[in-house]
Amino acid sequence: MTRPTSDPGRQRTPTGRAAGSRSAQPRAGQQRAGQPRTAQPRGQGAPRQGAASPRKPAKNQPRTTQPRTTQQRKPEPRKPEPRKAQPRATSTRLGFQAPGGTRPTTKAPATQTRPARSRVARPLPPSPGRPELRQRWLVGIAAVVVLVFLVRLVHVQIIEGPSLAADAEQRRTATAVTPAHRGDITDANGVVLATSVDRYTVIGDPKAIKDFRGSGRPTVDGKEVEDGALGIAQLLAPILDVPKNELAARLVGESRYEVLAKNVVPEVQRAIADLGIRAYVRTDLTSRRTYPSGTVAGSLVGFVNDEQVGQGGIEAAYDDLLAGTAGSDTYERSLDGLRIPTAGQESVPAVPGDDVQLSLVHDIQWKAQDAVDEAQRATGAEYGIAIVQDVRTGELVALADSGSVNPNDRSTAAVAQGSRAVKDVFDPGSTGKVITMAAALEAGHWTPDSQFVVPYSFTTPNGQTFHDSHQHPTQRLTLTGVLAQSSNTGTVQVGEKIPLQERQDYLEKFGFGQPTGLGLPGESVGLMPPDDVADWDGRTQYTVLFGQGLSVNAMQATSVFSTVANGGVRMTPTLFEGSTSPDGTTTPAERAPGERVISEETADTLLQMMETVTEEGGTGVNAAVPGYRVAGKTGTAQMPAGNGWTYMASFIGVAPADDPRYTVAVFLKSPHSSIFGGDVAAPVFSDIMGFTLQKMDVPPSTTQGKRLKTEW
């Protein structure tokens, strides 16, 4: 709102300046904006009211005075003048305070008197903000945030980067193990005793199966496939031949690995693959060990565990050759378990194991088992053992246990027991007298015709009394007769000339107290008298002469006769014939050189003495084989059994005696029909030896042996 002035053509603005004025020059007596107000004395020479006040000249310009008229002037353009900065007025409680300390005054225009207005105190305006401070805080906070992110980025990318990348790769990388085909075990003629066939393990992923959708596909029974575990069970149950509800219950849960079936044949595996549910159910290739020959060499061949690792017999002894090397297939998979086709893959092919060929002959092995099984039934023995060995090479043609187990049948632990031929030990009994005779002949202490007076009971110089196995009058026997009649008292007299250390040395030379070399699991080396013969008691020094006071296994006892039959050279017993690699390369077994124990002359003489055992008047007449000369020895060893005693009846012999090829040993523990080896073991020997000689095309003997005197 404007107030009227003395000049009707002019209107005053709220600032006191006339609107439409040609210039913005202040009146006389008014403070110009930005300049201090000075008091002017009133008196003479003061301009009258209504007269134009002279303008205050600008600095450095001449001051001019122009009369003010009431007529409206035409505005003239004014050249802008540079304005010098003036000191800034500070506010006071009632107005503005000039820089010099004087209060500015405002003089009313001369042409108008304005009524006085009372001054009203106004509140102080708020202090102005400081935006630069806020900006500094924001910049600082932003810098800290950026620094934190930068540090974290460096830590993640540089420090933890490799490990995080490796962890991520590991999470999406899967490795499928490709089992190596385990090598076959065959006999000397290639008959398979153990082989492996492909089988599959069906594995479900219950956690992933929760997301399975049937998608309306029909099942074999024409019903719509459900979602989740029930749907998978609908598809799998008919193929696996299991109840649907039972299978569905196994498919519920958070597990990622649930074995649904093992040893699945390839036909079933293909049917599962055709369902197209690889993301939920997979089939892993495995291998199953089978034994086509069943019980034939069952306890000898051994078995493998679920990881196809040999656990007994040949499977364990030659596991390093048979096992091969497993392969692997490494690939990246998606979240649903499917292989990512474009991702990197790495495959390492499996290397099949070597085939192992044994020296066993399947048919002879079967015959040996059948013979001891029949002898066990006929005599009521606890068990029987039969061994057939090639005397020239030391190779075993048969190694049989009665009641041999079938490795295909895992319902009992019998398959893990191993062969008794190496793990069970017993006193050799009278078969051990062959070592005493060898020592006596080799050292020249006695000859085959040396004469002995043999009573039923004999007392040694140190007061030890010994008896023969049965009552008899005093006999006049040669060294050959002592062996043929298997006289304990006569053997004690023979041993009186053999020094104790010599007795010990010959026991060790023939392999007692040492590993046989077969390498079968569970083998026992037997029990020997103290190494220092000075520690032998008064009875042991004589009992070792006729096979008592020490223990051996069946293979160790058999090796003694094979050594004599091989001209006095001991060959290390073996079952290993050689191996064949996957590419068909055959590697024969390395044979250790034989070790001479006695001279060939001594061996031939002893072999002739052993022939008399199977001839008329000997204890082993039941061991005769028609058409062949046979040399051997009976044995009846006393064994402790609980609070009493039992016996091991045996017969070990070689044939043909004129050109020895094979040694056959038969052992029957605790026979009921008779305790004497000549009665129960010798007939079994005859049966097995006769079959072996015919099977191996050994020609009959063509010469008669030299008949040695047994009495004098």
Secondary structure, DSSP 8 states (H G I E B T S, - for coil): ---B-SSTT-EE-TTS-EET-S-----TTS--TTS-------STT---TTS-------TTS--------SS------------------EE-SSSEE-TTS--------TT-------------------HHHHHHHHHHHHHHHHHHHHHHHHIIIIISHHHHHHHHHHHHEEEEEE------EE-TT--EEEEEEEEEEEEE-HHHHTT---TT-B-TTS-B--SHHHHHHHHHHHHHTS-HHHHHHHT-SS-S-EEEEEEE-HHHHHHHHTTT-TTTEEEEEEEEEE-TTTTTTHHHH--B-TT--B-SHHHHHTHHHHS-B-EEEEEEB-TTS-B-TTS-EEEE--B---EEEES--HHHHHHHHHHHHHHHHHHT-SEEEEEEEETTT-BEEEEEETT---TT--SSGGGGS--HHHH-EE--GGGGHHHHHHHHHHTTS--TT-EEEE-SEEE-TTS-EEE-SS----EEEEHHHHHHHT-HHHHHHHHTTS-HHHHHHHHHHTTTTS--S---TT----B---SSGGG--TTHHHHGGGT-S-BEEHHHHHHHHHHHHTTTEE---B-EEEEE-TTS-EEE------EE-S-HHHHHHHHHHHHGGGSTTSTTGGG-BTTB--EEEEEEEEEEETTEEEEEEEEEEEE-TTS--EEEEEEEES-SS-S-HHHHTHHHHHHHHHHHHHHTT-----S-------B-
